[in-house]
Amino acid sequence: MGQFAGKVALITGAARGQGRAHAVRLAGEGATIVALDLPAESVLSVGYPLSTQSDLDETARLVTETGARVLPLAVDVRDQGGLDGAVTSALSEFGRIDVVCANAGIAQRPGNAWEITDATWNDVLDVDLTGVWRTLKAVVPSMIERGEGGSIVIIGSSLGIKAQRNLAAYVAAKHGVTGLMKAFALELAPHRIRVNSVNPSSVATDMLLSDKLFRLFRPDLEYPTADDCLDAFRSLNALPVPWAEPEDISAVVSWLASDESRHVTGVALPADAGATIL
């Protein structure tokens, strides 16, 4: 029996990358998983391929392999009705939601702040900031009503603590997430619901390892690869590593979701290889 036995965890952006890793980690520790991600037909101005229904199906398969139950649902965090419906389905199927991991997020096309298109600005803010608010808006009432507390873990970013050139929309959204997390932590503390964020720097997912970002780091090369950008990625961190693996962040999510961190709330935890102290 794992530390989340009998508990239900709802995870957004669960089809691949960090979200998949968080789902598999919590499932391996006994949690039942509600796995949400974008419908396959959704289109955003991100400049890299988005997850698909087959990705979400693979996450469900991996969760099932751990012996855990899973409810995979194609839901866009920009869609309040869809999120409300997903919570209703989860409560009908499993009776409760104990842990929320608001993980869904997108990157922006790199560029000067004054040259960001309306589409890019709106997509990044709608998913990375408003999508977190919509997720919690959908889930929190049932957690309060149950009266047994719970843990909400938001995936923020080191760029929710400090700034970086060429990513103004993302920086703005993630700074907003930090403030939103603290506001929810204050309001939910009387209900024994803890709210924290994990703030990584670079994580090896499709969102990070994209051609657009490689070209930003190595404009001197016609077709730069991840290997060509290792030194550039390392320069963003105090520790001599280019990036974390998704499972590294999942370990922190697990701790914040667990009773081991029962007195921790309102904290933006930099799991960032020292990026925010540079």
C-alpha positions as CSV (number, residue, x, y, z in Angstrom):
1,M,0.0,0.0,0.0
2,G,1.4,3.4,-1.0
3,Q,1.1,6.7,0.7
4,F,-1.8,7.7,-1.6
5,A,-3.8,4.5,-1.2
6,G,-7.5,5.4,-1.2
7,K,-6.9,8.9,-2.6
8,V,-7.8,10.4,-5.9
9,A,-5.5,12.7,-7.8
10,L,-6.6,14.9,-10.7
11,I,-3.9,16.0,-13.0
12,T,-4.1,18.4,-15.9
13,G,-1.8,18.2,-18.9
14,A,-1.4,14.5,-18.2
15,A,-1.0,13.2,-21.8
16,R,2.8,13.5,-21.8
17,G,5.9,15.2,-20.3
18,Q,5.6,16.3,-16.7
19,G,1.9,15.5,-16.5
20,R,2.4,11.9,-17.5
21,A,5.3,11.5,-15.1
22,H,3.3,13.0,-12.2
23,A,0.4,10.6,-13.0
24,V,2.6,7.6,-13.1
25,R,4.4,8.6,-9.9
26,L,1.3,9.2,-7.8
27,A,-0.3,6.0,-9.3
28,G,2.7,4.0,-8.3
29,E,2.2,5.3,-4.7
30,G,-1.4,4.1,-4.6
31,A,-3.4,7.0,-6.0
32,T,-6.4,6.7,-8.4
33,I,-5.8,9.1,-11.3
34,V,-8.0,11.5,-13.2
35,A,-5.9,12.4,-16.2
36,L,-7.0,15.5,-18.2
37,D,-5.5,16.9,-21.4
38,L,-6.3,18.9,-24.5
39,P,-8.7,17.4,-27.1
40,A,-6.7,16.2,-30.0
41,E,-8.2,18.8,-32.4
42,S,-7.1,21.8,-30.2
43,V,-4.8,24.3,-31.9
44,L,-2.6,26.8,-30.1
45,S,0.0,29.3,-31.3
46,V,2.9,27.5,-29.7
47,G,5.2,26.5,-32.5
48,Y,5.6,22.8,-31.5
49,P,3.3,19.8,-31.7
50,L,0.7,19.4,-29.0
51,S,-0.3,16.2,-27.3
52,T,-2.8,13.9,-28.9
53,Q,-5.5,11.5,-27.8
54,S,-3.0,8.6,-28.3
55,D,-0.7,10.3,-25.9
56,L,-3.4,10.5,-23.3
57,D,-4.2,6.8,-24.0
58,E,-0.6,5.9,-23.4
59,T,-0.6,7.8,-20.0
60,A,-3.7,5.8,-19.1
61,R,-1.9,2.5,-20.1
62,L,1.1,3.4,-18.0
63,V,-1.0,4.3,-15.0
64,T,-2.9,1.0,-15.3
65,E,0.4,-0.9,-15.4
66,T,1.0,0.3,-11.9
67,G,-2.2,-1.4,-10.7
68,A,-4.0,1.9,-10.2
69,R,-7.4,3.0,-11.6
70,V,-7.5,5.8,-14.1
71,L,-10.1,8.0,-15.8
72,P,-8.6,9.7,-18.9
73,L,-10.7,12.7,-20.2
74,A,-10.0,15.0,-23.1
75,V,-10.5,18.4,-21.5
76,D,-9.2,21.9,-22.4
77,V,-8.3,23.9,-19.3
78,R,-9.7,27.0,-21.1
79,D,-13.1,25.4,-21.0
80,Q,-14.8,25.9,-17.7
81,G,-17.8,23.7,-18.7
82,G,-15.4,20.9,-19.7
83,L,-13.5,21.1,-16.4
84,D,-16.7,21.2,-14.4
85,G,-18.0,18.1,-16.3
86,A,-14.7,16.3,-15.7
87,V,-14.9,16.9,-11.9
88,T,-18.5,15.7,-11.9
89,S,-17.4,12.5,-13.8
90,A,-14.5,11.9,-11.4
91,L,-16.8,12.3,-8.3
92,S,-19.3,10.0,-9.8
93,E,-16.7,7.4,-10.6
94,F,-14.5,7.6,-7.5
95,G,-16.4,9.7,-4.9
96,R,-13.7,12.1,-4.0
97,I,-10.7,14.2,-5.2
98,D,-7.9,14.6,-2.6
99,V,-5.0,15.9,-4.7
100,V,-5.0,18.3,-7.6
101,C,-1.9,18.8,-9.8
102,A,-2.5,21.8,-12.1
103,N,0.2,21.0,-14.5
104,A,-1.2,22.0,-18.0
105,G,0.9,24.7,-19.6
106,I,2.3,25.8,-22.9
107,A,5.4,27.7,-24.0
108,Q,5.4,30.8,-26.1
109,R,7.1,31.5,-29.4
110,P,10.3,33.3,-28.3
111,G,10.5,37.0,-29.2
112,N,10.7,40.6,-28.0
113,A,7.9,41.5,-25.6
114,W,6.7,44.3,-27.8
115,E,6.4,42.0,-30.8
116,I,4.3,39.3,-29.2
117,T,1.2,38.6,-31.2
118,D,-2.3,38.9,-29.7
119,A,-2.8,35.1,-30.4
120,T,0.4,34.2,-28.5
121,W,-0.3,36.4,-25.5
122,N,-3.9,35.2,-25.2
123,D,-3.0,31.5,-25.6
124,V,-0.2,31.6,-23.0
125,L,-2.2,33.6,-20.4
126,D,-5.4,31.6,-21.1
127,V,-3.7,28.2,-20.6
128,D,-0.9,28.9,-18.1
129,L,-2.6,31.3,-15.7
130,T,-6.4,31.4,-16.3
131,G,-6.4,27.6,-16.9
132,V,-5.0,27.1,-13.4
133,W,-7.7,29.3,-11.9
134,R,-10.4,27.5,-13.9
135,T,-9.0,24.1,-12.8
136,L,-9.1,25.1,-9.1
137,K,-12.5,26.8,-9.5
138,A,-13.9,23.4,-10.8
139,V,-12.3,21.2,-8.1
140,V,-12.2,23.3,-4.9
141,P,-15.9,23.3,-4.0
142,S,-16.1,19.5,-3.7
143,M,-12.9,19.4,-1.6
144,I,-14.3,22.0,0.8
145,E,-17.7,20.2,1.0
146,R,-16.0,16.8,1.8
147,G,-14.3,18.5,4.8
148,E,-11.2,16.3,4.8
149,G,-8.6,18.8,3.6
150,G,-6.3,18.0,0.6
151,S,-3.4,19.2,-1.3
152,I,-3.2,21.3,-4.5
153,V,0.1,21.4,-6.3
154,I,0.5,23.9,-9.2
155,I,3.4,23.5,-11.7
156,G,4.9,27.0,-11.9
157,S,8.3,27.9,-13.2
158,S,11.6,29.5,-12.1
159,L,10.2,32.3,-14.4
160,G,7.4,32.8,-11.9
161,I,10.1,34.0,-9.6
162,K,12.5,35.8,-11.9
163,A,12.4,37.1,-15.5
164,Q,14.1,36.1,-18.7
165,R,14.4,37.7,-22.1
166,N,12.2,36.8,-25.1
167,L,9.5,35.0,-23.0
168,A,7.5,37.9,-21.6
169,A,4.1,36.3,-21.9
170,Y,5.3,33.1,-20.2
171,V,7.0,35.1,-17.5
172,A,3.9,37.2,-16.9
173,A,1.7,34.1,-16.7
174,K,4.0,32.2,-14.3
175,H,4.4,35.3,-12.1
176,G,0.6,35.4,-12.0
177,V,0.5,31.8,-11.0
178,T,2.7,32.4,-8.0
179,G,0.4,35.1,-6.8
180,L,-2.7,33.0,-7.5
181,M,-1.2,30.1,-5.6
182,K,-0.6,32.3,-2.5
183,A,-4.2,33.7,-2.6
184,F,-5.7,30.3,-2.8
185,A,-3.4,29.1,0.0
186,L,-4.8,31.8,2.3
187,E,-8.4,31.3,1.4
188,L,-8.3,27.5,1.7
189,A,-6.1,27.2,4.8
190,P,-9.2,27.2,7.1
191,H,-10.4,24.2,5.2
192,R,-7.1,22.3,5.7
193,I,-6.5,22.4,2.0
194,R,-2.8,23.2,1.2
195,V,-1.8,25.0,-2.0
196,N,1.8,25.2,-3.2
197,S,3.7,25.4,-6.5
198,V,6.7,23.6,-7.8
199,N,8.9,26.0,-9.8
200,P,11.3,24.1,-12.1
201,S,13.8,25.6,-14.5
202,S,14.3,23.6,-17.7
203,V,12.7,20.2,-17.9
204,A,13.3,17.8,-20.7
205,T,9.9,17.7,-22.3
206,D,8.6,18.4,-25.8
207,M,7.7,22.0,-24.7
208,L,11.4,22.7,-23.9
209,L,13.2,20.6,-26.5
210,S,11.8,22.4,-29.5
211,D,13.3,23.7,-32.8
212,K,12.2,27.2,-32.0
213,L,14.1,27.3,-28.7
214,F,17.2,25.6,-30.2
215,R,17.3,28.4,-32.9
216,L,17.0,31.1,-30.2
217,F,20.0,29.6,-28.4
218,R,22.1,28.9,-31.4
219,P,21.2,31.3,-34.2
220,D,24.7,30.6,-35.7
221,L,23.5,27.1,-36.8
222,E,21.1,26.4,-39.6
223,Y,19.7,23.2,-37.9
224,P,20.7,23.3,-34.2
225,T,19.9,20.2,-32.0
226,A,19.6,19.7,-28.3
227,D,23.2,18.7,-28.1
228,D,24.3,21.9,-29.7
229,C,22.4,23.8,-27.0
230,L,23.7,22.0,-23.9
231,D,26.1,24.7,-22.8
232,A,23.3,27.3,-23.2
233,F,20.9,25.3,-21.1
234,R,23.6,24.7,-18.5
235,S,24.2,28.5,-18.3
236,L,20.6,29.0,-17.0
237,N,21.3,26.8,-13.8
238,A,23.7,27.1,-10.9
239,L,24.2,23.3,-10.8
240,P,26.1,22.1,-13.9
241,V,23.1,20.4,-15.5
242,P,21.2,21.4,-18.6
243,W,17.8,20.3,-17.4
244,A,15.8,18.1,-15.1
245,E,13.9,15.0,-16.1
246,P,10.1,15.1,-15.6
247,E,10.5,12.4,-12.9
248,D,12.7,14.8,-10.9
249,I,9.8,17.2,-10.7
250,S,7.3,14.4,-9.9
251,A,9.3,13.5,-6.8
252,V,8.7,17.1,-5.5
253,V,5.0,16.9,-6.5
254,S,4.6,13.7,-4.6
255,W,6.1,15.2,-1.5
256,L,3.9,18.3,-1.6
257,A,0.9,16.2,-2.2
258,S,1.7,13.9,0.7
259,D,1.1,14.2,4.4
260,E,4.9,14.5,4.9
261,S,4.5,18.2,3.9
262,R,1.3,18.7,6.0
263,H,2.4,22.0,7.4
264,V,3.7,23.4,4.1
265,T,1.3,25.8,2.2
266,G,1.7,29.0,0.2
267,V,5.2,28.1,-0.9
268,A,6.7,28.5,-4.4
269,L,9.3,25.7,-4.2
270,P,12.2,26.2,-6.6
271,A,13.1,22.8,-7.9
272,D,15.3,24.6,-10.4
273,A,18.9,23.5,-10.1
274,G,19.6,26.9,-8.6
275,A,18.3,28.9,-11.5
276,T,16.7,31.5,-9.3
277,I,19.8,32.3,-7.3
278,L,21.9,33.2,-10.3
